[in-house]
Structures are given as structure tokens and as C-alpha cells.
């Protein structure tokens, strides 16, 4: 992969990678700080995550365009974990999730996300966006809430809700700047970075008494980092479930990002290599004090649009972030929390896949909408892993219910209509046209139709529209064959799909019974007439 990527590499391509890295760094800087804070850790954790992930995961990635770092979706599921297990629990869960991701890559499980229905992915994305927004109420209003989940925090406002006017005023200014920021300016200065610069300047010039980010370290090794001595069985047991959620989210976000970016570049993502990269990165991150990282579609798309040619663009973006941390730490420590909250509120709004949601509503796709809302509320109430399991289970249930509809049509054979003379043998013959899967939920309908045809001289089954058949439906055919044999009824099977034919042949061998078999109904009618 690297040989192909760096073949004919030149100074011109290096220049494009440098400029792309600088552009991505400008977008990533405010988001790294914001996602670090919103996760419940601190801004420093977000910066370190973006730097280490940019270098380590970027070097090993399954696609040159993938830019990894802290994301809003990941930050949303960390808030509850920090509330119960503290920062050490988050770091341990990140380490464990990294192992799971590495194993998934080595076991070539990169295609697992294809088994998750699109409405379920849209639903948990919206659920995470809502969690992010709810988590920023305190920073935006200058209030203080309590509780381990969004609902508990909202309910705590009924007892104590005293907004800080100055914080709210500053937050609203930044929010309006983000909303009305001209798109053409974003090519030069990203809206999020411009908003944070403005917020910091207003705080400094007007000496506003608002909460700020606080100390930004000038070293990649923070005080709050994971040590091997902390990794005991009890801690790993307590964070096992959250670690699975982190690994699942890391897999889903990274592979979906790669699929989208692959379409933009025409270069497919090596999904298994991407999981290996994410695994290695998340195993290393906790030992620097970083939180979980995944590939981020916003930063990745910026890299592609900025002309990135190789994975060096992602590495350069990380180095630019490191340089800004070393040189601008005192300035970044003065960034107001209200400004970061405003950036995250706008980010959470953009996270919703509005076009997809509108399409589901416009097409009145009831099943898709049910899955969307079910997964969204499950994500908010429970957590990501439970929400996805619920979404997949109900997807299967809806699919089964939809598949339980078959069409069975019975027609008498009319020899005269086929310009054939009436024959005595064909007077009591019928054709049964079946369309749809024959399985346990449709077997009863099949049995009822067959019970009405026991007195026919012969019966032709047209199974072209039957994609598969299960044991319950085969048992129905088996019972009917016994009745047909007793009544002297001739059975003919036509137009069978390969899988259905295989199953029927096994049934006939088992009962030492060989009905007539033809490729089409027309072939069957021709032979029957001339017989």
C-alpha cells in the first residue's frame, strides 16, 4: 500500500500535503479542545489525542486520506464513564478497546459494519448529537448540574437553575457567529477557529468573569496518564462493557468515514488495516493521557478537499497541532468554555444526517423511521452498544414481519385457451403460483391453500418467485405429498430456484418420492398434454 501511495512522490506533492496538513490542523485545533472538554476529561486530553492519533493511526491507516482524533460521538459516550469510573477508567477502557479493535483487524472483521442497517446508524448518530448538545448546557449557560446521564442532569435543573448572564451572553455571540459565518471565509479561516479566537479576545479585552479551559501542558506526557500498574483485573472488569461500546463506535465511525472518503477519492479503504491502525493507536493513547480516537469525517473531508496526496498530510496536521500546543499553550488556556460549548452545539446540529432523515419522512418509510427513533432514544437512555443491539434486533423483527407476506394464486388449466383440444386428463388440473419466502411464518398460509386442492387430479407448483424454503414449509410439502400419493394426485414442480431445488431434492429422497419436475410451467403443460 505504501509503495503504491508514494510512487512518483515529488516536491510538489509534498507541498500539497503540507498545505493540507496545515488546513486540517486549523479545523482540528478547536474541535480537539472542545471534544476533550465535552468528554469530561480536559482540553489537554483532546489535544494529545489529536496529536498522537494523527501520527500513529495516520501512519498505519488503511487509507491515506483518513484523519483520526477525538470526535463528538466518542466524547458523548465517555461522559457517563468518567462519572462512574473516573479518568483512570476511561484510559483503561480506551486501552481495552484498542485491543478489541486490533483483534478485529487481525481477524479480518472489517466488513461487520455492513450488517448494521442504515436507519440504525442514522439513529445512533442523532442520539449522540443530542447527548453532546445536552452535555454543553452547563458550559453555555454557566450553570451547574448533577447526575450520571443527560436525563438526571436535566432533572437537577428543577432544583438549582441559576444561569450566569455573562457566560450566556458570550455563548450567544459565539453561537451567532458560527451560524452566520460566511462559507467563503471558511476556506481561509474555519468558522470554529474564528469563533474561538473571537471569544478569547472578548474575554481578554473585556475581562469577562467566565470559566476558561485552564492549563494546557507543553508536554505530550500529562500527569493524568495510564500506568501499567493501574491495569488490574478489577478495573478492567468494571470497564469491559464501556470498552466494547468504545470499540464498536471506533469501528463504525472509522469504517463509515473511510467508505465516504473512498468514494470522494476513488481509492477504497483497506478496512482490516484501518482497524489494526485504530487498535494500535488506542492502545498507545492512554499512556500519554489521551482519550479514544477514531477517524473523523469532517477532518478527513477537509484533507481531501485541501489536496492531500498521501498519509503525510495527517502526520503534518498532528505536528502542526503539537507546534501550536508548545507555542500557544498560555493563549489556549484562556479560551472561554462558553465558546467551546457554542462550537459543540453547532457541531452536534451538523452531526444529524438531515438529508437522510428528510428522505425517510418524504418517502413515508415507516419501518426506517421506527428504527431511527428507536435507536436514537436507546442511545440517549442506555448506551451505544445496547442501542445498536436493539436496532439490529428490531431490524430483524421488521424484516421477518415484512417477509411473512407471500402471494399464492391458483388457476385452473384451460387447455382450450392454449389452442389445445380438451382432454379428459386435464380437466381437474391446477397451477399454484407462489411468490415470496416459504418459512415458518408463511407455512400455515401454504397449508390452507393446499387443503383446498386435495381433490384435484393434478397440481403444478410454479416456484420461480420463491427465493428460499425452510424445514417448516418442507414439512407442509411432505405432508401434502403423502396425501397426494394416497389420493392418486400427480404433483409437478416447476421453475425452482437453486437453493429451493436442493432442499426439495433432499425431501424427495427422504420420502423415496419423485414428483415430476420441469424448468417452466409451459414445459410441464406441453409434456402433460402429449402424455
Secondary structure, 3 states (H helix, E strand, C coil): CHHHHCCCCCHHHHHHHHHHHHHHHHHHHHHHHHHHHHCCCCHHHHHHHHHHHHHHHHHHCCCCCCCEECCHHHHHHHHHHHHHHHHHHHHHHHHHHHHHHHHHHHCCCCCHHHHCCHHHHHHHHHHHHHHHHHHCHHHHHCCCCCCCCHHHHHHHCCCCCCCCHHHHHHHHHHHHHHHHCCHHHHCCCCHHHHHHHHHHHHHHHHCCCCCECCCCCCCCCCCCCCCHHHCCHHHHHHCHHHHHHHHHHHHHHHHHHHHHHHHHHCCCCCHHHHHHHHHHHHHHHHHHCCCCCEECHHHHHHHHHCCCCCCHHHHHHHHHHHHHHHHHHHHHCCCEHHHHHHHHHHHHHHHCCHHHHHHHHHCCCHHHHHHHHHHHHHHHHCCHHHHHHHHHHHHHHHHHHHHCCCEEEEEECCCHHHCCCCCHHHCCEEEEEEECCECCCCHHHHHHHHHCCCCCCEEEEEEEECCCECHHHHHHHHHHHHHHHHHCCEEEEECCCHHHHHHHHHHHHHCCCCCEEECCHHHHHHHHHHC
